[in-house]
Amino acid sequence: QVQLVESGGALVQPGGSLRLSCAASGSIFSIDAMDWYRQAPGKERELVASISNRGITYADSVKGRFTISRDNANTVYLQMNSLKPEDTAVYYCGADVTNTARSRIRSWGQGTQVTVSS
């Protein structure tokens, strides 16, 4: 079993910054891509940023404001600067995991709430 645990969500004023963290643990052999998605009320879940050995991608709406990074094989961060009210959403961490049984699975965290409001 694989677990992803996010942290760092909070209420922040427009223009402020937050750093989200996501740590993967459990029956992990290796992790390919790790990414951040978000889902606002009444909207579909959307990709925010993704990082893998093939590179980094960002949604157009966050380019220049958000930075995804990975400090080891199993932990990913999302630095969010110049936050806007439209960034308000539940942020989910995802990972493409090969588990110890050598099965490839898609794992998700439970989500962390980010609210941007004055």
VMD Tcl script that builds the backbone (N, CA, C; Angstrom):
set m [mol new atoms 354]
animate dup $m
set s [atomselect $m all]
$s set {name element resname resid chain x y z} {
  {N N GLN 1 A 0.846 -1.193 0.000}
  {CA C GLN 1 A 0.000 0.000 0.000}
  {C C GLN 1 A 0.879 1.240 0.000}
  {N N VAL 2 A 0.429 2.260 -0.721}
  {CA C VAL 2 A 1.176 3.504 -0.841}
  {C C VAL 2 A 0.326 4.639 -0.300}
  {N N GLN 3 A 0.958 5.511 0.480}
  {CA C GLN 3 A 0.263 6.678 1.021}
  {C C GLN 3 A 0.960 7.952 0.570}
  {N N LEU 4 A 0.157 8.937 0.232}
  {CA C LEU 4 A 0.644 10.289 -0.039}
  {C C LEU 4 A 0.005 11.219 0.978}
  {N N VAL 5 A 0.823 11.996 1.661}
  {CA C VAL 5 A 0.319 12.900 2.689}
  {C C VAL 5 A 0.736 14.320 2.350}
  {N N GLU 6 A -0.267 15.176 2.132}
  {CA C GLU 6 A -0.010 16.580 1.828}
  {C C GLU 6 A -0.087 17.410 3.099}
  {N N SER 7 A 0.582 18.542 3.078}
  {CA C SER 7 A 0.486 19.512 4.167}
  {C C SER 7 A 0.798 20.891 3.607}
  {N N GLY 8 A 0.431 21.910 4.388}
  {CA C GLY 8 A 0.785 23.278 4.022}
  {C C GLY 8 A -0.368 24.148 3.585}
  {N N GLY 9 A -1.542 23.583 3.384}
  {CA C GLY 9 A -2.666 24.405 2.997}
  {C C GLY 9 A -3.084 25.342 4.112}
  {N N ALA 10 A -3.614 26.500 3.719}
  {CA C ALA 10 A -3.989 27.506 4.720}
  {C C ALA 10 A -4.820 28.594 4.073}
  {N N LEU 11 A -5.275 29.531 4.903}
  {CA C LEU 11 A -5.919 30.759 4.447}
  {C C LEU 11 A -4.836 31.814 4.303}
  {N N VAL 12 A -4.777 32.455 3.145}
  {CA C VAL 12 A -3.749 33.454 2.897}
  {C C VAL 12 A -4.371 34.616 2.129}
  {N N GLN 13 A -3.830 35.805 2.322}
  {CA C GLN 13 A -4.341 36.986 1.633}
  {C C GLN 13 A -3.839 37.022 0.184}
  {N N PRO 14 A -4.583 37.670 -0.697}
  {CA C PRO 14 A -4.097 37.838 -2.079}
  {C C PRO 14 A -2.707 38.464 -2.094}
  {N N GLY 15 A -1.865 37.929 -2.969}
  {CA C GLY 15 A -0.480 38.382 -3.031}
  {C C GLY 15 A 0.461 37.613 -2.126}
  {N N GLY 16 A -0.087 36.795 -1.259}
  {CA C GLY 16 A 0.737 36.039 -0.323}
  {C C GLY 16 A 1.317 34.778 -0.926}
  {N N SER 17 A 2.017 34.031 -0.079}
  {CA C SER 17 A 2.708 32.819 -0.516}
  {C C SER 17 A 2.380 31.655 0.402}
  {N N LEU 18 A 2.452 30.452 -0.159}
  {CA C LEU 18 A 2.320 29.217 0.592}
  {C C LEU 18 A 3.239 28.176 -0.019}
  {N N ARG 19 A 3.659 27.228 0.803}
  {CA C ARG 19 A 4.435 26.097 0.307}
  {C C ARG 19 A 3.736 24.809 0.713}
  {N N LEU 20 A 3.324 24.050 -0.281}
  {CA C LEU 20 A 2.716 22.753 -0.032}
  {C C LEU 20 A 3.778 21.654 -0.106}
  {N N SER 21 A 3.598 20.638 0.725}
  {CA C SER 21 A 4.501 19.492 0.735}
  {C C SER 21 A 3.698 18.212 0.554}
  {N N CYS 22 A 4.327 17.207 -0.043}
  {CA C CYS 22 A 3.686 15.908 -0.215}
  {C C CYS 22 A 4.751 14.828 -0.074}
  {N N ALA 23 A 4.548 13.947 0.885}
  {CA C ALA 23 A 5.491 12.860 1.129}
  {C C ALA 23 A 4.832 11.527 0.841}
  {N N ALA 24 A 5.510 10.702 0.049}
  {CA C ALA 24 A 5.007 9.368 -0.277}
  {C C ALA 24 A 5.706 8.327 0.590}
  {N N SER 25 A 4.945 7.344 1.026}
  {CA C SER 25 A 5.519 6.278 1.840}
  {C C SER 25 A 4.770 4.975 1.584}
  {N N GLY 26 A 5.342 3.878 2.089}
  {CA C GLY 26 A 4.688 2.584 1.941}
  {C C GLY 26 A 5.481 1.644 1.052}
  {N N SER 27 A 4.762 0.799 0.337}
  {CA C SER 27 A 5.383 -0.262 -0.475}
  {C C SER 27 A 5.815 0.284 -1.837}
  {N N ILE 28 A 6.840 1.127 -1.791}
  {CA C ILE 28 A 7.293 1.828 -2.996}
  {C C ILE 28 A 8.587 1.225 -3.503}
  {N N PHE 29 A 8.619 0.864 -4.779}
  {CA C PHE 29 A 9.861 0.484 -5.440}
  {C C PHE 29 A 10.484 1.703 -6.101}
  {N N SER 30 A 9.664 2.444 -6.828}
  {CA C SER 30 A 10.130 3.682 -7.448}
  {C C SER 30 A 8.934 4.567 -7.770}
  {N N ILE 31 A 9.219 5.861 -7.957}
  {CA C ILE 31 A 8.186 6.810 -8.355}
  {C C ILE 31 A 8.640 7.513 -9.612}
  {N N ASP 32 A 7.782 7.552 -10.610}
  {CA C ASP 32 A 8.078 8.280 -11.841}
  {C C ASP 32 A 7.656 9.726 -11.629}
  {N N ALA 33 A 6.562 10.149 -12.215}
  {CA C ALA 33 A 6.118 11.532 -12.084}
  {C C ALA 33 A 5.404 11.766 -10.753}
  {N N MET 34 A 5.599 12.974 -10.223}
  {CA C MET 34 A 4.795 13.462 -9.097}
  {C C MET 34 A 4.196 14.787 -9.539}
  {N N ASP 35 A 2.972 15.038 -9.109}
  {CA C ASP 35 A 2.308 16.227 -9.588}
  {C C ASP 35 A 1.330 16.781 -8.567}
  {N N TRP 36 A 0.889 17.983 -8.851}
  {CA C TRP 36 A -0.129 18.666 -8.059}
  {C C TRP 36 A -1.317 18.978 -8.962}
  {N N TYR 37 A -2.482 18.625 -8.468}
  {CA C TYR 37 A -3.739 18.977 -9.104}
  {C C TYR 37 A -4.513 19.858 -8.124}
  {N N ARG 38 A -5.532 20.520 -8.614}
  {CA C ARG 38 A -6.425 21.264 -7.744}
  {C C ARG 38 A -7.850 21.169 -8.246}
  {N N GLN 39 A -8.760 21.316 -7.313}
  {CA C GLN 39 A -10.181 21.280 -7.653}
  {C C GLN 39 A -10.904 22.349 -6.857}
  {N N ALA 40 A -11.469 23.296 -7.570}
  {CA C ALA 40 A -12.268 24.348 -6.956}
  {C C ALA 40 A -13.727 23.905 -6.929}
  {N N PRO 41 A -14.525 24.475 -6.044}
  {CA C PRO 41 A -15.933 24.093 -5.961}
  {C C PRO 41 A -16.639 24.255 -7.301}
  {N N GLY 42 A -17.341 23.213 -7.721}
  {CA C GLY 42 A -18.092 23.263 -8.957}
  {C C GLY 42 A -17.277 23.123 -10.217}
  {N N LYS 43 A -15.973 22.876 -10.051}
  {CA C LYS 43 A -15.102 22.744 -11.224}
  {C C LYS 43 A -14.429 21.375 -11.246}
  {N N GLU 44 A -13.923 21.006 -12.419}
  {CA C GLU 44 A -13.205 19.748 -12.555}
  {C C GLU 44 A -11.795 19.881 -11.989}
  {N N ARG 45 A -11.245 18.730 -11.599}
  {CA C ARG 45 A -9.864 18.719 -11.127}
  {C C ARG 45 A -8.947 19.055 -12.301}
  {N N GLU 46 A -7.957 19.923 -12.061}
  {CA C GLU 46 A -7.055 20.330 -13.115}
  {C C GLU 46 A -5.601 20.176 -12.681}
  {N N LEU 47 A -4.747 19.874 -13.659}
  {CA C LEU 47 A -3.317 19.755 -13.388}
  {C C LEU 47 A -2.727 21.134 -13.149}
  {N N VAL 48 A -1.967 21.256 -12.069}
  {CA C VAL 48 A -1.285 22.507 -11.746}
  {C C VAL 48 A 0.175 22.432 -12.193}
  {N N ALA 49 A 0.868 21.358 -11.804}
  {CA C ALA 49 A 2.282 21.209 -12.140}
  {C C ALA 49 A 2.675 19.748 -12.009}
  {N N SER 50 A 3.667 19.357 -12.799}
  {CA C SER 50 A 4.143 17.982 -12.788}
  {C C SER 50 A 5.661 17.960 -12.917}
  {N N ILE 51 A 6.309 16.996 -12.237}
  {CA C ILE 51 A 7.764 16.885 -12.300}
  {C C ILE 51 A 8.152 15.421 -12.442}
  {N N SER 52 A 9.079 15.157 -13.356}
  {CA C SER 52 A 9.603 13.815 -13.560}
  {C C SER 52 A 10.984 13.931 -14.191}
  {N N ASN 53 A 11.608 12.796 -14.472}
  {CA C ASN 53 A 12.905 12.820 -15.134}
  {C C ASN 53 A 12.807 13.425 -16.535}
  {N N ARG 54 A 11.602 13.512 -17.067}
  {CA C ARG 54 A 11.418 14.066 -18.424}
  {C C ARG 54 A 11.262 15.587 -18.392}
  {N N GLY 55 A 11.124 16.158 -17.196}
  {CA C GLY 55 A 11.026 17.603 -17.086}
  {C C GLY 55 A 9.890 18.068 -16.208}
  {N N ILE 56 A 9.583 19.353 -16.334}
  {CA C ILE 56 A 8.568 20.007 -15.499}
  {C C ILE 56 A 7.558 20.698 -16.401}
  {N N THR 57 A 6.290 20.584 -16.035}
  {CA C THR 57 A 5.244 21.304 -16.757}
  {C C THR 57 A 4.371 22.060 -15.766}
  {N N TYR 58 A 3.821 23.163 -16.225}
  {CA C TYR 58 A 2.920 23.996 -15.426}
  {C C TYR 58 A 1.668 24.331 -16.219}
  {N N ALA 59 A 0.578 24.504 -15.513}
  {CA C ALA 59 A -0.608 25.073 -16.132}
  {C C ALA 59 A -0.310 26.528 -16.469}
  {N N ASP 60 A -0.888 27.007 -17.561}
  {CA C ASP 60 A -0.639 28.391 -17.969}
  {C C ASP 60 A -1.023 29.372 -16.863}
  {N N SER 61 A -2.049 29.051 -16.120}
  {CA C SER 61 A -2.564 29.966 -15.105}
  {C C SER 61 A -1.613 30.177 -13.935}
  {N N VAL 62 A -0.616 29.294 -13.772}
  {CA C VAL 62 A 0.290 29.418 -12.629}
  {C C VAL 62 A 1.740 29.662 -13.041}
  {N N LYS 63 A 2.018 29.675 -14.340}
  {CA C LYS 63 A 3.397 29.894 -14.794}
  {C C LYS 63 A 3.922 31.229 -14.283}
  {N N GLY 64 A 5.148 31.202 -13.774}
  {CA C GLY 64 A 5.762 32.406 -13.243}
  {C C GLY 64 A 5.404 32.700 -11.804}
  {N N ARG 65 A 4.422 31.996 -11.250}
  {CA C ARG 65 A 4.019 32.215 -9.851}
  {C C ARG 65 A 4.273 30.985 -8.984}
  {N N PHE 66 A 4.093 29.804 -9.542}
  {CA C PHE 66 A 4.255 28.555 -8.788}
  {C C PHE 66 A 5.516 27.840 -9.239}
  {N N THR 67 A 6.151 27.133 -8.292}
  {CA C THR 67 A 7.331 26.338 -8.600}
  {C C THR 67 A 7.206 24.968 -7.962}
  {N N ILE 68 A 7.327 23.930 -8.784}
  {CA C ILE 68 A 7.311 22.571 -8.270}
  {C C ILE 68 A 8.749 22.089 -8.126}
  {N N SER 69 A 9.017 21.349 -7.056}
  {CA C SER 69 A 10.359 20.814 -6.842}
  {C C SER 69 A 10.265 19.477 -6.122}
  {N N ARG 70 A 11.389 18.767 -6.150}
  {CA C ARG 70 A 11.416 17.427 -5.571}
  {C C ARG 70 A 12.776 17.245 -4.934}
  {N N ASP 71 A 12.826 17.024 -3.620}
  {CA C ASP 71 A 14.138 17.001 -2.984}
  {C C ASP 71 A 14.697 15.595 -2.820}
  {N N ASN 72 A 13.883 14.587 -3.021}
  {CA C ASN 72 A 14.358 13.209 -3.083}
  {C C ASN 72 A 13.341 12.425 -3.889}
  {N N ALA 73 A 13.451 11.132 -3.911}
  {CA C ALA 73 A 12.587 10.361 -4.801}
  {C C ALA 73 A 11.121 10.426 -4.401}
  {N N ASN 74 A 10.861 10.706 -3.100}
  {CA C ASN 74 A 9.497 10.507 -2.617}
  {C C ASN 74 A 8.813 11.749 -2.056}
  {N N THR 75 A 9.410 12.911 -2.175}
  {CA C THR 75 A 8.812 14.133 -1.622}
  {C C THR 75 A 8.770 15.214 -2.697}
  {N N VAL 76 A 7.619 15.860 -2.803}
  {CA C VAL 76 A 7.453 16.930 -3.787}
  {C C VAL 76 A 6.864 18.149 -3.094}
  {N N TYR 77 A 7.230 19.330 -3.590}
  {CA C TYR 77 A 6.773 20.594 -3.029}
  {C C TYR 77 A 6.122 21.438 -4.115}
  {N N LEU 78 A 5.286 22.360 -3.668}
  {CA C LEU 78 A 4.729 23.361 -4.553}
  {C C LEU 78 A 4.836 24.712 -3.858}
  {N N GLN 79 A 5.746 25.542 -4.336}
  {CA C GLN 79 A 5.884 26.902 -3.824}
  {C C GLN 79 A 4.937 27.786 -4.613}
  {N N MET 80 A 4.024 28.421 -3.908}
  {CA C MET 80 A 3.008 29.249 -4.557}
  {C C MET 80 A 3.195 30.692 -4.114}
  {N N ASN 81 A 3.504 31.568 -5.056}
  {CA C ASN 81 A 3.691 32.989 -4.792}
  {C C ASN 81 A 2.639 33.806 -5.523}
  {N N SER 82 A 2.492 35.039 -5.118}
  {CA C SER 82 A 1.533 35.954 -5.770}
  {C C SER 82 A 0.165 35.295 -5.908}
  {N N LEU 83 A -0.302 34.743 -4.816}
  {CA C LEU 83 A -1.565 34.001 -4.863}
  {C C LEU 83 A -2.741 34.913 -5.164}
  {N N LYS 84 A -3.695 34.353 -5.899}
  {CA C LYS 84 A -4.896 35.072 -6.313}
  {C C LYS 84 A -6.124 34.341 -5.764}
  {N N PRO 85 A -7.229 35.049 -5.623}
  {CA C PRO 85 A -8.453 34.373 -5.162}
  {C C PRO 85 A -8.827 33.174 -6.032}
  {N N GLU 86 A -8.537 33.242 -7.314}
  {CA C GLU 86 A -8.873 32.120 -8.197}
  {C C GLU 86 A -7.980 30.896 -7.992}
  {N N ASP 87 A -6.965 31.007 -7.160}
  {CA C ASP 87 A -6.157 29.849 -6.795}
  {C C ASP 87 A -6.804 29.041 -5.675}
  {N N THR 88 A -7.888 29.558 -5.118}
  {CA C THR 88 A -8.581 28.853 -4.047}
  {C C THR 88 A -9.098 27.510 -4.531}
  {N N ALA 89 A -8.720 26.449 -3.841}
  {CA C ALA 89 A -9.098 25.094 -4.247}
  {C C ALA 89 A -8.557 24.099 -3.231}
  {N N VAL 90 A -8.997 22.864 -3.366}
  {CA C VAL 90 A -8.332 21.762 -2.675}
  {C C VAL 90 A -7.215 21.270 -3.594}
  {N N TYR 91 A -6.014 21.210 -3.057}
  {CA C TYR 91 A -4.844 20.797 -3.828}
  {C C TYR 91 A -4.515 19.348 -3.486}
  {N N TYR 92 A -4.360 18.546 -4.543}
  {CA C TYR 92 A -4.085 17.122 -4.393}
  {C C TYR 92 A -2.721 16.777 -4.975}
  {N N CYS 93 A -2.008 15.964 -4.259}
  {CA C CYS 93 A -0.748 15.425 -4.744}
  {C C CYS 93 A -1.017 14.069 -5.403}
  {N N GLY 94 A -0.360 13.827 -6.527}
  {CA C GLY 94 A -0.491 12.548 -7.220}
  {C C GLY 94 A 0.873 12.007 -7.585}
  {N N ALA 95 A 0.952 10.689 -7.739}
  {CA C ALA 95 A 2.226 10.076 -8.099}
  {C C ALA 95 A 1.993 8.808 -8.902}
  {N N ASP 96 A 2.859 8.589 -9.875}
  {CA C ASP 96 A 2.870 7.332 -10.634}
  {C C ASP 96 A 3.907 6.428 -9.980}
  {N N VAL 97 A 3.411 5.430 -9.269}
  {CA C VAL 97 A 4.245 4.599 -8.398}
  {C C VAL 97 A 4.378 3.182 -8.961}
  {N N THR 98 A 5.604 2.663 -8.924}
  {CA C THR 98 A 5.805 1.233 -9.094}
  {C C THR 98 A 6.000 0.658 -7.699}
  {N N ASN 99 A 5.083 -0.215 -7.294}
  {CA C ASN 99 A 5.165 -0.716 -5.922}
  {C C ASN 99 A 6.125 -1.899 -5.832}
  {N N THR 100 A 6.293 -2.418 -4.652}
  {CA C THR 100 A 7.262 -3.492 -4.435}
  {C C THR 100 A 6.866 -4.790 -5.122}
  {N N ALA 101 A 5.616 -4.883 -5.551}
  {CA C ALA 101 A 5.184 -6.031 -6.346}
  {C C ALA 101 A 5.408 -5.783 -7.827}
  {N N ARG 102 A 6.039 -4.633 -8.132}
  {CA C ARG 102 A 6.362 -4.228 -9.504}
  {C C ARG 102 A 5.108 -3.922 -10.317}
  {N N SER 103 A 4.047 -3.555 -9.623}
  {CA C SER 103 A 2.845 -3.091 -10.298}
  {C C SER 103 A 2.877 -1.569 -10.341}
  {N N ARG 104 A 2.407 -1.015 -11.461}
  {CA C ARG 104 A 2.378 0.433 -11.597}
  {C C ARG 104 A 0.993 0.920 -11.194}
  {N N ILE 105 A 0.951 1.834 -10.261}
  {CA C ILE 105 A -0.330 2.339 -9.759}
  {C C ILE 105 A -0.301 3.852 -9.702}
  {N N ARG 106 A -1.475 4.424 -9.696}
  {CA C ARG 106 A -1.622 5.861 -9.550}
  {C C ARG 106 A -2.114 6.111 -8.127}
  {N N SER 107 A -1.356 6.885 -7.378}
  {CA C SER 107 A -1.715 7.154 -5.988}
  {C C SER 107 A -2.080 8.623 -5.822}
  {N N TRP 108 A -2.984 8.890 -4.891}
  {CA C TRP 108 A -3.441 10.254 -4.602}
  {C C TRP 108 A -3.394 10.515 -3.100}
  {N N GLY 109 A -3.122 11.770 -2.774}
  {CA C GLY 109 A -3.244 12.196 -1.391}
  {C C GLY 109 A -4.682 12.581 -1.084}
  {N N GLN 110 A -4.907 12.968 0.171}
  {CA C GLN 110 A -6.254 13.277 0.627}
  {C C GLN 110 A -6.656 14.721 0.315}
  {N N GLY 111 A -5.693 15.538 -0.059}
  {CA C GLY 111 A -5.982 16.925 -0.397}
  {C C GLY 111 A -5.718 17.875 0.752}
  {N N THR 112 A -5.366 19.102 0.402}
  {CA C THR 112 A -5.160 20.149 1.395}
  {C C THR 112 A -5.801 21.430 0.864}
  {N N GLN 113 A -6.524 22.121 1.733}
  {CA C GLN 113 A -7.300 23.295 1.314}
  {C C GLN 113 A -6.420 24.531 1.268}
  {N N VAL 114 A -6.482 25.225 0.149}
  {CA C VAL 114 A -5.839 26.531 -0.004}
  {C C VAL 114 A -6.940 27.550 -0.271}
  {N N THR 115 A -7.016 28.563 0.576}
  {CA C THR 115 A -8.008 29.619 0.419}
  {C C THR 115 A -7.295 30.953 0.344}
  {N N VAL 116 A -7.558 31.679 -0.738}
  {CA C VAL 116 A -6.941 32.992 -0.935}
  {C C VAL 116 A -8.043 34.041 -0.827}
  {N N SER 117 A -7.995 34.813 0.233}
  {CA C SER 117 A -9.068 35.763 0.496}
  {C C SER 117 A -8.573 36.834 1.452}
  {N N SER 118 A -9.126 38.034 1.281}
  {CA C SER 118 A -8.801 39.112 2.206}
  {C C SER 118 A -9.848 39.187 3.316}
}
mol reanalyze $m
mol bondsrecalc $m
mol representation Tube
mol addrep $m
